[in-house]
């Protein structure tokens, strides 16, 4: 497994990051704790040392389960979580980047994870009602208090990130990057590279679309994440499936799966340090890990470029 530095930090993270959103058990179909725990542990066996969650995932359930999964290897892994989104537990969600809430949220996260600090604490979404300088200032106080080794942001473009960097050291920015979500590639990725901010790319597999497991007749129950995703909307889903089918011959020629092709494309984008990949079962993370330790050639990247549909607008917070 390849590892590299996360921005200007001393953290040496795996190029595949275990994404624990599905571990929360809400919005991702049938999820069994014992299977997601097995997936997280198998990821470690395969060289993954980087795990990302958030207090919002399953209203804290993801953090509790991930903490259980990693308890025996805590000193050998890098745990990242996020705060700044809230839930009333009854389906209502909102953004809260206020310093007061973030300082409460990190304590709740640490308790659920069963740790005294996290390696990376991130602002989940910028709050339009709170200056980002105030939000990251609170994160920096959290860092100074020893509750986080480093701090980062998520879903920030160059303007917001520049303001955050002027306030304190930010080592990472978590943004959506895949063959459909390319909005950040022309501006945010170069800005992050220029300022020493490591990019954690989420949605690397486009919510599973780029694994090739979905077809024209696939449907999702109301309340599932994919049912509300622009990637699966009636006007875009057929076109998005065309890309998947167009990629199959290249994957077969390379002896790779579609998921591995998608992951490798993500980590070949300038500035991307780690591709976040969710997994509900050990077999899924094993497939994802096969997306590193090799590289698409420039010619292959150029061939993929000719197949890509128009970029899908980046996601916004789910209400």
N, C-alpha and C positions, 0 to 999 in steps of 0.2 A: 504493500500500500504506500503510495506517495504521500508525503507530508510536506507542509511548508508553513512559513510564518504567517500569522494572521495580522495583517497591517503592521503597525509599529510596535506590536506586542512581542513578548517572549513566548507566546503560545505557538507550539508546533502542532498544527491540526491536520487531520487526514483530509485528502482531497474529496472524499465522500463524507458527508455529515449525516448522521441518523436523525431524520426529522420525526418528531414525536406527536404531530398533530392528531393522526389517526389513533394513537395510543389513548387519547382522551375519550374515545368511544362514542362521540356524538357527531353525526353527519357523514360517517364513512361506512355505512352498512354494518354488517355483523363484525364485531371486534371482540376478541377474547383476550383478557389480560394475560393468560398464560402463554398465548401465542406471541403477543407483542413483547412480552418479557424475553421469551426465547429468541425473538428476532434481534432485540437489542444486545443480548449476550452473544449471539452468533456474529453480529457485526464486530464486536470487540475481538472475537477469535480470528476474524478476517483482517484485522489491522485497523479498524475504525476506532478512533479515540475521541471523536467530536460528536456531541449530542445536543440537539436544539429542541427546546420546548417553549411553552408560554403558560402563564397563569390562566389564560382564557380557554385553553384546550381542554374540553370536557369539564369546564368550571373547576379546574384544579386537578382533575383525575389523572391527566397525563403526567403532571409533576409527581404525584404520589406513586404511580406505577413505575415511572422511570427511576425514581429514587430507589425503589425496591430492586429494580433490575441491576442497578450499578453499585449497590451498596458494597459488595465485596471487592470492587475494583476502583473505588472512588479515587484513589491516589494516582491512578494510571489513565484517567479519562478527563476530558475537558467538557464541562457542563455549561451550557448557555441557556438562559431563559429570558423572558420578556415581560414587561409590565406596561401599563398605559391603556389597556382596554378593560372594560368592566362588564359584568353581567349581573342581572338580578336573579339568575337561576331559573327564570321562567320564560326564557327566549328573548329577552330584551337586552341589547348590547349597546354600549356607547364608549366613546374615547374619553379618557381622563389622563392627561399628561401633567396634572398639577403636582408640584413638589410634595404636598402633603400626602396625596394618594400613593405616589411612587414609593415613598418611604415606608408606608404601611404595606404596600404590595410586595416589596422585596422580602420583608419579614415573613409574610404568609407563604411566599414561594420557598424560602429556605426551610420553613417548618414542614411543608409538604414533601420537599425533596429529601429531608432528613440530613441536611448538611449545614455547616456554619458559614459557608460562603459559596458563591458560584464563581466560575472562572470568567464568565462574560455575562453582564446584565445589560439588556437592550431596551430602548424605547420602542414599543411595538408599532405605534403609528404616531406621527406628529399630531398634536392637538391644535386645531385651528383657533381655539379660544385661549391657548396658553403659548406665550413666546417659547420657541424651542430652546432658547438660551436658558430659560428657567427650568425646563424639563431636564435638559442634560446637566444643568448645574446641580440638580437634585441627585442625578445618577453619580456625579462626581463626588458628592458628599457620601453617597452610599459606598463608593470605592474607598474613599479616605477612611471610612469607618470599618473597613476590612470585610465588608459583606460581599464584595465583588473584586476580583483581581483587575479586571479591565471593563470598560463600558463601550457600548456601541449603539447604533440606531438601526431602524428598519423602515423601509418604504420612504426614504428620503431622496429627493433629487438634488442637483448641485446647489441650488440656492439655499435650501434648508440645511444641507450638510455643511455648506460654507459657514453659515451662522453658528452651527453647532461646534465646528472646529475652532471658531474664534473664541468660544467660551471655555473649552477644555479639550483634552486629548480624546479623540474618538478613534477606536482601532478597527471598527467594522461597520458595514452597512449591508443590511439584509434586504435584497430586492428580487422581484420576480425576473428570472431569465430562463427562457427556453425557446424552442423554435417558433413558437407563436407569440410569446411575450418578449418582444425585442425593443420595446420603447426606450429602455435605459441604455442600450448598447452604444448609441452615438454620442451621448453626453455624460451620463452618470458614471459609466465604467471608466472612461478616460479621466474624469475628475477624481474619482477614487484612487486610481493608479498614481496620478500626479501628486496627491496629498497623502499617500501612504496609508490609505484606508482599504482594508481587505474586504472584498465582496463575497458575501455568503449568498449564493443563488438559490432562491426557493422556487418551488414548482418545476424543478428540473425535468420531471417526467410529464408535465402538463396534466397533473391530477390523474395520472395513469393512462392518458390518451396515447402517449408516445410509446407505451409498451405493446400496443397492438392488440390488447385483449378486448377492446370494445368494437362493436360492429354497427351497421346502420339501424338495426332493430333494438339496440340496447336502450333501456329506459331506466330512470332513477326515481326512487320514491320521493315524495314531497318531504322536504326537510334535509335531504342529503346535500352535501356541499356541491356535488356536481350538478344537481338539479337547478342550482342558481348560478352556475358558472357560465360566463360568456363563451367559454370554449365549447360548451355543449348546447348552446342556444340553437333553436331550430334553423336560424338563418346562417349559422356558421359551422355547425357540426358536420354536415355533409362535406363541405370544403375542407375542413380540418382532417377528416378521414382520408381524403385524397392524398394528403401529404404522407400519412402513415403508410399507405399502400405504395406510394412512390419511393419511399425509403427502404422498403423490404429488399429489393434486389441488391442494394449497396450493402446492407447488413449481412445478407447471405453470402455475398462475395468476400466480405471481410471475416466471415466466420463468427460474427457477433450477433447478439440479440438486438432488437429495436431499442430496448431500454439502455443497453450498453452504448449503442450509437448515440442516443440522446444525451446521456451523461457525458460522454467524451466531447460532444459538440459544446456543451456548456462550459466545461473546464478549459476548453481551448479559447474561450473568449477572454480578451485581455482584461486583467484585473480580477478575474474570478479566482478566489482562493479555494473555495469548497462548494460542491454541489450538494444541496440538501435533498435527500431522498427519503420519502416515507416508506414504511414497510409494516405490514400487519403479520407477516410470517417470515421465518428464517430464509425460505427459498427466495423471497423477494429481495431481501438485502444482499444475498449472495449474488443475484443477478446484477444488482446495482453496482456492487463493488467491482464487477467485471468491466465497468466503464472506465477504469483508470489503469495506469501502468502500460498504456499504449497511446498512440496519437493518430488521429485522422491527419492525412497529408493535406497540404495546401490545395492540391487539385481536388481532393475529396470534399474539402470544405467549400471550395468554389462550386462544385457540382451540387452540393446541398443547397447552396444559396439560390441557385436557379429554380429550386423546387418550392421555396418558402412562400406561403401565402402572405397577404398584407398583414402587418403586425396587429395583433389584438391589443386594444387598450389595456393598460395595467389594471389589476383588480383594485377595488376599493373595499373598505371594511364591510363585512357582512353585518347587517342590522339585526 
